[in-house]
Every structure is written in C-alpha cells, then in structure tokens.
Amino acid sequence: MIQEVALLHIRPGQTADFEAAFAEAQAIISTMPGYLRHELQRCLEDDHKYVLFVWWETLADHTEGFRGSPEYEQWRTLLHHFYYPFPTVEHYQQVLL
Amino acid sequence: MIQEVALLHIRPGQTADFEAAFAEAQAIISTMPGYLRHELQRCLEDDHKYVLFVWWETLADHTEGFRGSPEYEQWRTLLHHFYYPFPTVEHYQQVLL
C-alpha cells in the first residue's frame, strides 16, 4: 500500500467551489482499480491550502492506471482550474520502526 | 482531532541514522497528553524525504503542550540535526463531504 500526498493551493475566494467540485470528483477516483480510500484535509494555518491523501494498492495504480484513464480527464476538468500553483504530488510508504 | 504534517528533508547519507533516532524519539512523543498516534513515511520519489504525521486531540496539544514540554528538548536533540532545511510543520483537519 502506498499513500499519495498532494498539497493543494486553491485560488483566492474559490474554496467553497473547490469543495463542491471535490465532492463530485471523489466519486470518480473511488471507482478506480487499486484505489483504497482517500481523505481531503484543510490546513489550519492557511484556509486556501489543503492536502489530499489517496491510498493505492501500488504506485502504478495511481501513476499509470488512474492518470492514464478516461476518468482522469473528468477529474482534471473538475479540479485542476482551482489550483495555483499546480500541486506537487508525491507518494509515501510507511517506515516500520 | 487534528493531524500534524511535517515534511522532513534528511541530510545526505544520514537516513539510516535518522530512522534509528526516530525509533527512539517516537517513545517520547507517544507519552504526551493529547497524542493519539503517528506514522513516519518515506517518499518513493526521494529517499531523503519523509513525512511525519501525528494525530493530536487539539492543536494546542502539539503547539503548546508538546512544544512547551521538557520532553520536546529531548526530541529536538535526537532529531533536529538531521533536517536540512528545517521542516515546515502544518496542521490539517478533515473536510467531510
């Protein structure tokens, strides 16, 4: 299992519209192969900043499966215009200590 | 419940030492009032980058309680010398959609 971490900066004044669009978009990602679960979280220090976590079975489920799918075009159309600058997306795996 | 998110960049060649120090340090944070749980995760795109998640009951449990405690000095001594640059630490709360 890997965790996608996307730090999202929303354009000024557009957070309510972004959250409404995300409520619609989350139905898209939730159907993708390898998708496990997701969380959208709002930053307490900056109310235009969010972090999106998506848990995937494998890295390729996100980077090849989802990003290469027709559904990704719908996701992009719904969400990408809210972001400025364009988000950094990275993937993490738990260190067991 | 709030989630602390700390993006950590470890100095070159020091990741094994950092993980060993973190294994010791996590015993410190786990005893603090308001602490719920934590995860250390390693970035798949950059093996010197980590993210530390700590779940706290309230923001003040972290920013006032832990950071104002004698235990924080031990934590800092164990870990802070591994970080360059010094991490950005923010707090997030789940958006329920």
N, CA and C atoms of all chains as a GROMACS GRO file, in nm:
protein
  582
    1MET      N    1   0.085  -0.120   0.000
    1MET     CA    2   0.000   0.000   0.000
    1MET      C    3   0.088   0.125   0.000
    2ILE      N    4   0.054   0.220  -0.084
    2ILE     CA    5   0.126   0.346  -0.085
    2ILE      C    6   0.025   0.460  -0.066
    3GLN      N    7   0.078   0.573  -0.020
    3GLN     CA    8  -0.008   0.688   0.008
    3GLN      C    9   0.033   0.804  -0.081
    4GLU      N   10  -0.058   0.847  -0.166
    4GLU     CA   11  -0.038   0.969  -0.245
    4GLU      C   12  -0.061   1.090  -0.154
    5VAL      N   13   0.029   1.188  -0.164
    5VAL     CA   14   0.018   1.311  -0.085
    5VAL      C   15   0.025   1.428  -0.184
    6ALA      N   16  -0.084   1.502  -0.195
    6ALA     CA   17  -0.090   1.617  -0.287
    6ALA      C   18  -0.122   1.742  -0.207
    7LEU      N   19  -0.028   1.836  -0.205
    7LEU     CA   20  -0.050   1.964  -0.137
    7LEU      C   21  -0.116   2.059  -0.237
    8LEU      N   22  -0.234   2.106  -0.203
    8LEU     CA   23  -0.317   2.183  -0.296
    8LEU      C   24  -0.332   2.328  -0.248
    9HIS      N   25  -0.299   2.423  -0.333
    9HIS     CA   26  -0.324   2.564  -0.305
    9HIS      C   27  -0.441   2.608  -0.394
   10ILE      N   28  -0.547   2.655  -0.331
   10ILE     CA   29  -0.668   2.694  -0.405
   10ILE      C   30  -0.665   2.845  -0.432
   11ARG      N   31  -0.708   2.884  -0.550
   11ARG     CA   32  -0.710   3.026  -0.587
   11ARG      C   33  -0.797   3.105  -0.489
   12PRO      N   34  -0.763   3.230  -0.464
   12PRO     CA   35  -0.836   3.312  -0.367
   12PRO      C   36  -0.987   3.313  -0.391
   13GLY      N   37  -1.063   3.293  -0.284
   13GLY     CA   38  -1.208   3.302  -0.292
   13GLY      C   39  -1.277   3.181  -0.353
   14GLN      N   40  -1.201   3.077  -0.386
   14GLN     CA   41  -1.263   2.964  -0.458
   14GLN      C   42  -1.272   2.837  -0.374
   15THR      N   43  -1.254   2.847  -0.244
   15THR     CA   44  -1.251   2.724  -0.164
   15THR      C   45  -1.387   2.655  -0.158
   16ALA      N   46  -1.496   2.732  -0.147
   16ALA     CA   47  -1.629   2.667  -0.141
   16ALA      C   48  -1.659   2.595  -0.272
   17ASP      N   49  -1.626   2.660  -0.384
   17ASP     CA   50  -1.647   2.595  -0.514
   17ASP      C   51  -1.558   2.472  -0.529
   18PHE      N   52  -1.436   2.483  -0.481
   18PHE     CA   53  -1.345   2.368  -0.487
   18PHE      C   54  -1.402   2.251  -0.406
   19GLU      N   55  -1.449   2.278  -0.287
   19GLU     CA   56  -1.501   2.168  -0.204
   19GLU      C   57  -1.624   2.104  -0.269
   20ALA      N   58  -1.708   2.185  -0.331
   20ALA     CA   59  -1.826   2.130  -0.400
   20ALA      C   60  -1.782   2.044  -0.518
   21ALA      N   61  -1.683   2.091  -0.593
   21ALA     CA   62  -1.633   2.013  -0.708
   21ALA      C   63  -1.566   1.886  -0.660
   22PHE      N   64  -1.494   1.896  -0.548
   22PHE     CA   65  -1.427   1.776  -0.497
   22PHE      C   66  -1.528   1.671  -0.453
   23ALA      N   67  -1.639   1.716  -0.394
   23ALA     CA   68  -1.744   1.622  -0.351
   23ALA      C   69  -1.794   1.540  -0.470
   24GLU      N   70  -1.798   1.604  -0.587
   24GLU     CA   71  -1.836   1.533  -0.708
   24GLU      C   72  -1.720   1.446  -0.759
   25ALA      N   73  -1.602   1.501  -0.758
   25ALA     CA   74  -1.485   1.431  -0.816
   25ALA      C   75  -1.448   1.306  -0.737
   26GLN      N   76  -1.472   1.306  -0.608
   26GLN     CA   77  -1.429   1.191  -0.529
   26GLN      C   78  -1.502   1.063  -0.571
   27ALA      N   79  -1.619   1.079  -0.630
   27ALA     CA   80  -1.690   0.961  -0.680
   27ALA      C   81  -1.615   0.897  -0.797
   28ILE      N   82  -1.539   0.980  -0.870
   28ILE     CA   83  -1.462   0.929  -0.985
   28ILE      C   84  -1.345   0.844  -0.936
   29ILE      N   85  -1.265   0.901  -0.847
   29ILE     CA   86  -1.143   0.832  -0.805
   29ILE      C   87  -1.176   0.702  -0.731
   30SER      N   88  -1.288   0.705  -0.659
   30SER     CA   89  -1.324   0.591  -0.574
   30SER      C   90  -1.354   0.463  -0.651
   31THR      N   91  -1.377   0.476  -0.781
   31THR     CA   92  -1.409   0.357  -0.862
   31THR      C   93  -1.286   0.299  -0.931
   32MET      N   94  -1.169   0.363  -0.916
   32MET     CA   95  -1.053   0.322  -0.995
   32MET      C   96  -0.988   0.196  -0.938
   33PRO      N   97  -0.936   0.110  -1.027
   33PRO     CA   98  -0.865  -0.010  -0.979
   33PRO      C   99  -0.746   0.028  -0.890
   34GLY      N  100  -0.734  -0.041  -0.778
   34GLY     CA  101  -0.622  -0.015  -0.687
   34GLY      C  102  -0.649   0.094  -0.586
   35TYR      N  103  -0.759   0.168  -0.604
   35TYR     CA  104  -0.796   0.272  -0.507
   35TYR      C  105  -0.838   0.205  -0.376
   36LEU      N  106  -0.788   0.256  -0.265
   36LEU     CA  107  -0.828   0.201  -0.136
   36LEU      C  108  -0.916   0.298  -0.058
   37ARG      N  109  -0.869   0.423  -0.039
   37ARG     CA  110  -0.950   0.525   0.029
   37ARG      C  111  -0.883   0.659   0.012
   38HIS      N  112  -0.951   0.766   0.049
   38HIS     CA  113  -0.892   0.899   0.039
   38HIS      C  114  -0.943   0.986   0.152
   39GLU      N  115  -0.870   1.096   0.174
   39GLU     CA  116  -0.912   1.200   0.270
   39GLU      C  117  -0.872   1.334   0.212
   40LEU      N  118  -0.961   1.431   0.222
   40LEU     CA  119  -0.927   1.570   0.190
   40LEU      C  120  -0.921   1.645   0.323
   41GLN      N  121  -0.809   1.714   0.346
   41GLN     CA  122  -0.794   1.786   0.473
   41GLN      C  123  -0.759   1.932   0.447
   42ARG      N  124  -0.814   2.020   0.529
   42ARG     CA  125  -0.790   2.165   0.518
   42ARG      C  126  -0.687   2.208   0.621
   43CYS      N  127  -0.598   2.298   0.578
   43CYS     CA  128  -0.491   2.345   0.665
   43CYS      C  129  -0.544   2.447   0.766
   44LEU      N  130  -0.506   2.429   0.892
   44LEU     CA  131  -0.550   2.523   0.996
   44LEU      C  132  -0.476   2.656   0.986
   45GLU      N  133  -0.355   2.656   0.931
   45GLU     CA  134  -0.275   2.779   0.924
   45GLU      C  135  -0.306   2.861   0.798
   46ASP      N  136  -0.368   2.801   0.697
   46ASP     CA  137  -0.393   2.869   0.570
   46ASP      C  138  -0.517   2.806   0.507
   47ASP      N  139  -0.630   2.879   0.511
   47ASP     CA  140  -0.757   2.817   0.472
   47ASP      C  141  -0.771   2.801   0.320
   48HIS      N  142  -0.670   2.839   0.243
   48HIS     CA  143  -0.669   2.810   0.100
   48HIS      C  144  -0.577   2.691   0.066
   49LYS      N  145  -0.527   2.626   0.169
   49LYS     CA  146  -0.436   2.514   0.149
   49LYS      C  147  -0.504   2.386   0.197
   50TYR      N  148  -0.490   2.282   0.119
   50TYR     CA  149  -0.547   2.151   0.151
   50TYR      C  150  -0.440   2.046   0.126
   51VAL      N  151  -0.462   1.930   0.185
   51VAL     CA  152  -0.383   1.814   0.145
   51VAL      C  153  -0.480   1.702   0.109
   52LEU      N  154  -0.453   1.640  -0.005
   52LEU     CA  155  -0.531   1.524  -0.046
   52LEU      C  156  -0.445   1.400  -0.027
   53PHE      N  157  -0.499   1.306   0.049
   53PHE     CA  158  -0.434   1.177   0.066
   53PHE      C  159  -0.517   1.074  -0.011
   54VAL      N  160  -0.451   0.995  -0.092
   54VAL     CA  161  -0.518   0.879  -0.154
   54VAL      C  162  -0.430   0.757  -0.130
   55TRP      N  163  -0.491   0.654  -0.078
   55TRP     CA  164  -0.420   0.527  -0.057
   55TRP      C  165  -0.450   0.437  -0.176
   56TRP      N  166  -0.340   0.386  -0.234
   56TRP     CA  167  -0.349   0.298  -0.351
   56TRP      C  168  -0.278   0.167  -0.318
   57GLU      N  169  -0.320   0.060  -0.387
   57GLU     CA  170  -0.252  -0.068  -0.366
   57GLU      C  171  -0.107  -0.059  -0.413
   58THR      N  172  -0.084   0.001  -0.530
   58THR     CA  173   0.052   0.014  -0.584
   58THR      C  174   0.070   0.155  -0.642
   59LEU      N  175   0.195   0.195  -0.659
   59LEU     CA  176   0.226   0.324  -0.720
   59LEU      C  177   0.167   0.332  -0.862
   60ALA      N  178   0.180   0.224  -0.938
   60ALA     CA  179   0.131   0.224  -1.076
   60ALA      C  180  -0.020   0.239  -1.084
   61ASP      N  181  -0.093   0.196  -0.981
   61ASP     CA  182  -0.239   0.216  -0.983
   61ASP      C  183  -0.271   0.365  -0.995
   62HIS      N  184  -0.188   0.450  -0.936
   62HIS     CA  185  -0.209   0.593  -0.950
   62HIS      C  186  -0.145   0.649  -1.076
   63THR      N  187  -0.013   0.625  -1.090
   63THR     CA  188   0.062   0.697  -1.193
   63THR      C  189   0.033   0.647  -1.334
   64GLU      N  190   0.001   0.519  -1.348
   64GLU     CA  191  -0.031   0.465  -1.480
   64GLU      C  192  -0.181   0.442  -1.494
   65GLY      N  193  -0.240   0.370  -1.396
   65GLY     CA  194  -0.382   0.337  -1.406
   65GLY      C  195  -0.471   0.461  -1.407
   66PHE      N  196  -0.470   0.535  -1.297
   66PHE     CA  197  -0.561   0.649  -1.289
   66PHE      C  198  -0.523   0.759  -1.387
   67ARG      N  199  -0.396   0.796  -1.390
   67ARG     CA  200  -0.357   0.908  -1.476
   67ARG      C  201  -0.370   0.875  -1.625
   68GLY      N  202  -0.372   0.747  -1.658
   68GLY     CA  203  -0.388   0.709  -1.798
   68GLY      C  204  -0.532   0.679  -1.837
   69SER      N  205  -0.623   0.698  -1.745
   69SER     CA  206  -0.762   0.657  -1.769
   69SER      C  207  -0.846   0.772  -1.825
   70PRO      N  208  -0.958   0.739  -1.893
   70PRO     CA  209  -1.052   0.843  -1.936
   70PRO      C  210  -1.110   0.920  -1.816
   71GLU      N  211  -1.126   0.851  -1.702
   71GLU     CA  212  -1.181   0.916  -1.584
   71GLU      C  213  -1.092   1.031  -1.536
   72TYR      N  214  -0.962   1.019  -1.562
   72TYR     CA  215  -0.870   1.125  -1.518
   72TYR      C  216  -0.900   1.257  -1.588
   73GLU      N  217  -0.948   1.249  -1.710
   73GLU     CA  218  -0.984   1.373  -1.782
   73GLU      C  219  -1.100   1.444  -1.712
   74GLN      N  220  -1.197   1.367  -1.663
   74GLN     CA  221  -1.309   1.427  -1.590
   74GLN      C  222  -1.261   1.490  -1.459
   75TRP      N  223  -1.175   1.417  -1.389
   75TRP     CA  224  -1.116   1.464  -1.263
   75TRP      C  225  -1.043   1.596  -1.286
   76ARG      N  226  -0.961   1.599  -1.391
   76ARG     CA  227  -0.882   1.717  -1.423
   76ARG      C  228  -0.972   1.836  -1.457
   77THR      N  229  -1.077   1.809  -1.535
   77THR     CA  230  -1.169   1.917  -1.574
   77THR      C  231  -1.240   1.975  -1.452
   78LEU      N  232  -1.276   1.887  -1.359
   78LEU     CA  233  -1.347   1.934  -1.238
   78LEU      C  234  -1.256   2.013  -1.146
   79LEU      N  235  -1.131   1.972  -1.135
   79LEU     CA  236  -1.049   2.022  -1.023
   79LEU      C  237  -0.930   2.109  -1.060
   80HIS      N  238  -0.865   2.085  -1.170
   80HIS     CA  239  -0.733   2.146  -1.189
   80HIS      C  240  -0.735   2.298  -1.199
   81HIS      N  241  -0.846   2.355  -1.244
   81HIS     CA  242  -0.852   2.502  -1.257
   81HIS      C  243  -0.855   2.574  -1.122
   82PHE      N  244  -0.879   2.501  -1.013
   82PHE     CA  245  -0.878   2.564  -0.880
   82PHE      C  246  -0.736   2.581  -0.824
   83TYR      N  247  -0.640   2.510  -0.882
   83TYR     CA  248  -0.506   2.502  -0.822
   83TYR      C  249  -0.414   2.610  -0.878
   84TYR      N  250  -0.350   2.682  -0.787
   84TYR     CA  251  -0.242   2.770  -0.831
   84TYR      C  252  -0.146   2.793  -0.715
   85PRO      N  253  -0.020   2.755  -0.726
   85PRO     CA  254   0.041   2.688  -0.841
   85PRO      C  255  -0.005   2.543  -0.852
   86PHE      N  256   0.037   2.479  -0.959
   86PHE     CA  257  -0.002   2.340  -0.979
   86PHE      C  258   0.062   2.254  -0.869
   87PRO      N  259  -0.015   2.159  -0.815
   87PRO     CA  260   0.034   2.088  -0.695
   87PRO      C  261   0.154   1.996  -0.718
   88THR      N  262   0.228   1.981  -0.611
   88THR     CA  263   0.329   1.877  -0.601
   88THR      C  264   0.259   1.750  -0.553
   89VAL      N  265   0.280   1.643  -0.625
   89VAL     CA  266   0.220   1.515  -0.585
   89VAL      C  267   0.333   1.415  -0.564
   90GLU      N  268   0.336   1.357  -0.446
   90GLU     CA  269   0.438   1.258  -0.416
   90GLU      C  270   0.372   1.136  -0.354
   91HIS      N  271   0.451   1.032  -0.340
   91HIS     CA  272   0.399   0.904  -0.288
   91HIS      C  273   0.488   0.858  -0.173
   92TYR      N  274   0.426   0.808  -0.071
   92TYR     CA  275   0.498   0.770   0.050
   92TYR      C  276   0.457   0.630   0.094
   93GLN      N  277   0.550   0.570   0.167
   93GLN     CA  278   0.526   0.435   0.220
   93GLN      C  279   0.571   0.433   0.366
   94GLN      N  280   0.493   0.372   0.449
   94GLN     CA  281   0.522   0.377   0.592
   94GLN      C  282   0.654   0.308   0.627
   95VAL      N  283   0.731   0.373   0.714
   95VAL     CA  284   0.853   0.314   0.770
   95VAL      C  285   0.813   0.243   0.898
   96LEU      N  286   0.843   0.117   0.904
   96LEU     CA  287   0.805   0.040   1.024
   96LEU      C  288   0.925   0.035   1.118
   97LEU      N  289   0.909   0.090   1.235
   97LEU     CA  290   1.021   0.102   1.330
   97LEU      C  291   0.991   0.026   1.458
   98MET      N  292  -1.010   1.619   1.648
   98MET     CA  293  -0.880   1.561   1.614
   98MET      C  294  -0.814   1.639   1.502
   99ILE      N  295  -0.688   1.668   1.515
   99ILE     CA  296  -0.615   1.734   1.408
   99ILE      C  297  -0.492   1.649   1.372
  100GLN      N  298  -0.443   1.672   1.249
  100GLN     CA  299  -0.330   1.594   1.201
  100GLN      C  300  -0.214   1.689   1.173
  101GLU      N  301  -0.105   1.669   1.245
  101GLU     CA  302   0.020   1.740   1.216
  101GLU      C  303   0.085   1.676   1.094
  102VAL      N  304   0.132   1.761   1.002
  102VAL     CA  305   0.200   1.713   0.881
  102VAL      C  306   0.335   1.784   0.874
  103ALA      N  307   0.443   1.709   0.887
  103ALA     CA  308   0.578   1.766   0.883
  103ALA      C  309   0.655   1.702   0.769
  104LEU      N  310   0.693   1.782   0.669
  104LEU     CA  311   0.774   1.733   0.558
  104LEU      C  312   0.920   1.745   0.596
  105LEU      N  313   0.990   1.633   0.599
  105LEU     CA  314   1.126   1.628   0.653
  105LEU      C  315   1.226   1.596   0.542
  106HIS      N  316   1.328   1.680   0.528
  106HIS     CA  317   1.438   1.653   0.436
  106HIS      C  318   1.560   1.616   0.520
  107ILE      N  319   1.611   1.496   0.497
  107ILE     CA  320   1.724   1.447   0.577
  107ILE      C  321   1.856   1.475   0.504
  108ARG      N  322   1.956   1.514   0.581
  108ARG     CA  323   2.087   1.544   0.522
  108ARG      C  324   2.142   1.421   0.447
  109PRO      N  325   2.217   1.443   0.341
  109PRO     CA  326   2.268   1.333   0.259
  109PRO      C  327   2.340   1.226   0.342
  110GLY      N  328   2.306   1.100   0.317
  110GLY     CA  329   2.375   0.988   0.381
  110GLY      C  330   2.334   0.962   0.525
  111GLN      N  331   2.234   1.036   0.576
  111GLN     CA  332   2.200   1.020   0.718
  111GLN      C  333   2.065   0.953   0.742
  112THR      N  334   2.008   0.892   0.640
  112THR     CA  335   1.872   0.839   0.660
  112THR      C  336   1.869   0.720   0.757
  113ALA      N  337   1.968   0.633   0.753
  113ALA     CA  338   1.968   0.518   0.845
  113ALA      C  339   1.980   0.567   0.990
  114ASP      N  340   2.070   0.665   1.012
  114ASP     CA  341   2.084   0.721   1.147
  114ASP      C  342   1.956   0.793   1.190
  115PHE      N  343   1.895   0.863   1.097
  115PHE     CA  344   1.769   0.931   1.129
  115PHE      C  345   1.662   0.830   1.170
  116GLU      N  346   1.649   0.723   1.095
  116GLU     CA  347   1.545   0.624   1.129
  116GLU      C  348   1.571   0.560   1.265
  117ALA      N  349   1.698   0.535   1.295
  117ALA     CA  350   1.732   0.479   1.426
  117ALA      C  351   1.698   0.578   1.538
  118ALA      N  352   1.729   0.705   1.515
  118ALA     CA  353   1.698   0.808   1.616
  118ALA      C  354   1.547   0.825   1.629
  119PHE      N  355   1.478   0.816   1.518
  119PHE     CA  356   1.332   0.832   1.524
  119PHE      C  357   1.269   0.717   1.602
  120ALA      N  358   1.323   0.595   1.585
  120ALA     CA  359   1.270   0.481   1.659
  120ALA      C  360   1.279   0.506   1.810
  121GLU      N  361   1.384   0.577   1.851
  121GLU     CA  362   1.396   0.613   1.993
  121GLU      C  363   1.302   0.730   2.027
  122ALA      N  364   1.299   0.829   1.940
  122ALA     CA  365   1.222   0.951   1.968
  122ALA      C  366   1.072   0.926   1.975
  123GLN      N  367   1.024   0.829   1.898
  123GLN     CA  368   0.879   0.809   1.895
  123GLN      C  369   0.824   0.766   2.032
  124ALA      N  370   0.911   0.709   2.115
  124ALA     CA  371   0.866   0.675   2.251
  124ALA      C  372   0.838   0.800   2.333
  125ILE      N  373   0.907   0.910   2.299
  125ILE     CA  374   0.886   1.036   2.371
  125ILE      C  375   0.750   1.094   2.338
  126ILE      N  376   0.724   1.110   2.208
  126ILE     CA  377   0.601   1.178   2.167
  126ILE      C  378   0.478   1.098   2.209
  127SER      N  379   0.492   0.968   2.210
  127SER     CA  380   0.377   0.881   2.236
  127SER      C  381   0.321   0.895   2.378
  128THR      N  382   0.399   0.953   2.467
  128THR     CA  383   0.352   0.968   2.606
  128THR      C  384   0.287   1.104   2.632
  129MET      N  385   0.285   1.192   2.531
  129MET     CA  386   0.241   1.329   2.556
  129MET      C  387   0.088   1.340   2.566
  130PRO      N  388   0.038   1.428   2.653
  130PRO     CA  389  -0.107   1.449   2.660
  130PRO      C  390  -0.163   1.493   2.525
  131GLY      N  391  -0.273   1.433   2.486
  131GLY     CA  392  -0.338   1.469   2.360
  131GLY      C  393  -0.285   1.394   2.239
  132TYR      N  394  -0.173   1.323   2.256
  132TYR     CA  395  -0.119   1.241   2.145
  132TYR      C  396  -0.214   1.127   2.117
  133LEU      N  397  -0.242   1.101   1.990
  133LEU     CA  398  -0.329   0.989   1.953
  133LEU      C  399  -0.250   0.879   1.882
  134ARG      N  400  -0.178   0.915   1.775
  134ARG     CA  401  -0.094   0.817   1.707
  134ARG      C  402  -0.006   0.890   1.608
  135HIS      N  403   0.090   0.819   1.549
  135HIS     CA  404   0.177   0.882   1.450
  135HIS      C  405   0.217   0.780   1.345
  136GLU      N  406   0.266   0.831   1.232
  136GLU     CA  407   0.324   0.748   1.126
  136GLU      C  408   0.441   0.824   1.066
  137LEU      N  409   0.549   0.754   1.042
  137LEU     CA  410   0.661   0.809   0.964
  137LEU      C  411   0.659   0.740   0.828
  138GLN      N  412   0.662   0.819   0.721
  138GLN     CA  413   0.656   0.761   0.587
  138GLN      C  414   0.771   0.815   0.503
  139ARG      N  415   0.826   0.727   0.419
  139ARG     CA  416   0.937   0.763   0.331
  139ARG      C  417   0.885   0.788   0.190
  140CYS      N  418   0.940   0.890   0.125
  140CYS     CA  419   0.896   0.929  -0.009
  140CYS      C  420   0.953   0.832  -0.114
  141LEU      N  421   0.868   0.788  -0.204
  141LEU     CA  422   0.914   0.696  -0.310
  141LEU      C  423   0.996   0.770  -0.416
  142GLU      N  424   0.972   0.900  -0.433
  142GLU     CA  425   1.042   0.976  -0.536
  142GLU      C  426   1.177   1.032  -0.487
  143ASP      N  427   1.197   1.039  -0.356
  143ASP     CA  428   1.319   1.099  -0.300
  143ASP      C  429   1.346   1.033  -0.166
  144ASP      N  430   1.447   0.945  -0.162
  144ASP     CA  431   1.467   0.862  -0.042
  144ASP      C  432   1.527   0.940   0.076
  145HIS      N  433   1.552   1.070   0.059
  145HIS     CA  434   1.591   1.154   0.172
  145HIS      C  435   1.476   1.240   0.223
  146LYS      N  436   1.358   1.213   0.171
  146LYS     CA  437   1.240   1.291   0.212
  146LYS      C  438   1.143   1.199   0.286
  147TYR      N  439   1.090   1.251   0.395
  147TYR     CA  440   0.993   1.177   0.476
  147TYR      C  441   0.877   1.270   0.507
  148VAL      N  442   0.766   1.209   0.547
  148VAL     CA  443   0.660   1.288   0.607
  148VAL      C  444   0.625   1.224   0.741
  149LEU      N  445   0.616   1.310   0.841
  149LEU     CA  446   0.572   1.264   0.973
  149LEU      C  447   0.430   1.312   0.995
  150PHE      N  448   0.343   1.218   1.024
  150PHE     CA  449   0.206   1.251   1.063
  150PHE      C  450   0.191   1.224   1.212
  151VAL      N  451   0.136   1.320   1.283
  151VAL     CA  452   0.099   1.295   1.423
  151VAL      C  453  -0.044   1.343   1.441
  152TRP      N  454  -0.127   1.256   1.493
  152TRP     CA  455  -0.264   1.291   1.524
  152TRP      C  456  -0.273   1.332   1.671
  153TRP      N  457  -0.332   1.451   1.693
  153TRP     CA  458  -0.347   1.509   1.826
  153TRP      C  459  -0.495   1.537   1.852
  154GLU      N  460  -0.531   1.536   1.979
  154GLU     CA  461  -0.671   1.571   2.010
  154GLU      C  462  -0.700   1.716   1.972
  155THR      N  463  -0.609   1.808   2.005
  155THR     CA  464  -0.628   1.950   1.972
  155THR      C  465  -0.497   2.008   1.919
  156LEU      N  466  -0.508   2.122   1.850
  156LEU     CA  467  -0.389   2.192   1.801
  156LEU      C  468  -0.295   2.229   1.916
  157ALA      N  469  -0.354   2.277   2.026
  157ALA     CA  470  -0.272   2.321   2.139
  157ALA      C  471  -0.196   2.205   2.204
  158ASP      N  472  -0.248   2.084   2.193
  158ASP     CA  473  -0.174   1.969   2.248
  158ASP      C  474  -0.036   1.960   2.182
  159HIS      N  475  -0.027   1.998   2.055
  159HIS     CA  476   0.102   1.997   1.988
  159HIS      C  477   0.179   2.128   2.011
  160THR      N  478   0.113   2.240   1.976
  160THR     CA  479   0.186   2.367   1.968
  160THR      C  480   0.221   2.423   2.106
  161GLU      N  481   0.137   2.397   2.205
  161GLU     CA  482   0.165   2.446   2.340
  161GLU      C  483   0.213   2.333   2.430
  162GLY      N  484   0.135   2.223   2.433
  162GLY     CA  485   0.169   2.112   2.522
  162GLY      C  486   0.304   2.050   2.490
  163PHE      N  487   0.315   1.991   2.372
  163PHE     CA  488   0.439   1.920   2.340
  163PHE      C  489   0.556   2.017   2.323
  164ARG      N  490   0.534   2.123   2.245
  164ARG     CA  491   0.647   2.213   2.220
  164ARG      C  492   0.693   2.288   2.344
  165GLY      N  493   0.606   2.298   2.443
  165GLY     CA  494   0.644   2.366   2.567
  165GLY      C  495   0.694   2.272   2.675
  166SER      N  496   0.706   2.145   2.642
  166SER     CA  497   0.740   2.045   2.745
  166SER      C  498   0.890   2.019   2.752
  167PRO      N  499   0.937   1.968   2.865
  167PRO     CA  500   1.078   1.926   2.875
  167PRO      C  501   1.109   1.813   2.776
  168GLU      N  502   1.009   1.729   2.747
  168GLU     CA  503   1.030   1.617   2.653
  168GLU      C  504   1.066   1.668   2.514
  169TYR      N  505   1.015   1.787   2.479
  169TYR     CA  506   1.044   1.841   2.345
  169TYR      C  507   1.194   1.866   2.327
  170GLU      N  508   1.261   1.901   2.435
  170GLU     CA  509   1.406   1.923   2.426
  170GLU      C  510   1.479   1.794   2.389
  171GLN      N  511   1.434   1.683   2.445
  171GLN     CA  512   1.493   1.552   2.410
  171GLN      C  513   1.466   1.518   2.264
  172TRP      N  514   1.342   1.541   2.223
  172TRP     CA  515   1.300   1.517   2.084
  172TRP      C  516   1.388   1.597   1.988
  173ARG      N  517   1.403   1.725   2.021
  173ARG     CA  518   1.481   1.815   1.937
  173ARG      C  519   1.627   1.771   1.928
  174THR      N  520   1.682   1.733   2.042
  174THR     CA  521   1.822   1.690   2.046
  174THR      C  522   1.843   1.564   1.960
  175LEU      N  523   1.746   1.472   1.968
  175LEU     CA  524   1.758   1.348   1.890
  175LEU      C  525   1.744   1.370   1.740
  176LEU      N  526   1.655   1.462   1.700
  176LEU     CA  527   1.612   1.464   1.559
  176LEU      C  528   1.651   1.586   1.478
  177HIS      N  529   1.654   1.703   1.540
  177HIS     CA  530   1.660   1.824   1.456
  177HIS      C  531   1.787   1.838   1.374
  178HIS      N  532   1.898   1.779   1.420
  178HIS     CA  533   2.023   1.792   1.344
  178HIS      C  534   2.022   1.715   1.213
  179PHE      N  535   1.924   1.626   1.194
  179PHE     CA  536   1.915   1.552   1.066
  179PHE      C  537   1.847   1.634   0.956
  180TYR      N  538   1.778   1.741   0.992
  180TYR     CA  539   1.692   1.812   0.897
  180TYR      C  540   1.766   1.927   0.830
  181TYR      N  541   1.758   1.929   0.697
  181TYR     CA  542   1.805   2.047   0.626
  181TYR      C  543   1.733   2.057   0.493
  182PRO      N  544   1.657   2.161   0.466
  182PRO     CA  545   1.632   2.273   0.556
  182PRO      C  546   1.539   2.234   0.672
  183PHE      N  547   1.518   2.325   0.763
  183PHE     CA  548   1.432   2.298   0.876
  183PHE      C  549   1.288   2.278   0.826
  184PRO      N  550   1.218   2.178   0.879
  184PRO     CA  551   1.089   2.141   0.820
  184PRO      C  552   0.978   2.245   0.836
  185THR      N  553   0.888   2.240   0.740
  185THR     CA  554   0.760   2.309   0.751
  185THR      C  555   0.665   2.217   0.825
  186VAL      N  556   0.603   2.267   0.928
  186VAL     CA  557   0.507   2.187   1.004
  186VAL      C  558   0.372   2.258   0.998
  187GLU      N  559   0.272   2.186   0.952
  187GLU     CA  560   0.137   2.243   0.946
  187GLU      C  561   0.038   2.145   1.007
  188HIS      N  562  -0.083   2.193   1.025
  188HIS     CA  563  -0.188   2.112   1.089
  188HIS      C  564  -0.311   2.112   1.000
  189TYR      N  565  -0.372   1.998   0.989
  189TYR     CA  566  -0.484   1.979   0.898
  189TYR      C  567  -0.601   1.912   0.970
  190GLN      N  568  -0.719   1.940   0.916
  190GLN     CA  569  -0.840   1.880   0.971
  190GLN      C  570  -0.924   1.830   0.854
  191GLN      N  571  -0.981   1.713   0.871
  191GLN     CA  572  -1.052   1.652   0.760
  191GLN      C  573  -1.174   1.733   0.718
  192VAL      N  574  -1.192   1.746   0.587
  192VAL     CA  575  -1.312   1.807   0.530
  192VAL      C  576  -1.410   1.694   0.504
  193LEU      N  577  -1.527   1.705   0.562
  193LEU     CA  578  -1.626   1.599   0.545
  193LEU      C  579  -1.720   1.638   0.432
  194LEU      N  580  -1.723   1.560   0.329
  194LEU     CA  581  -1.800   1.594   0.207
  194LEU      C  582  -1.906   1.487   0.182
   0.00000   0.00000   0.00000
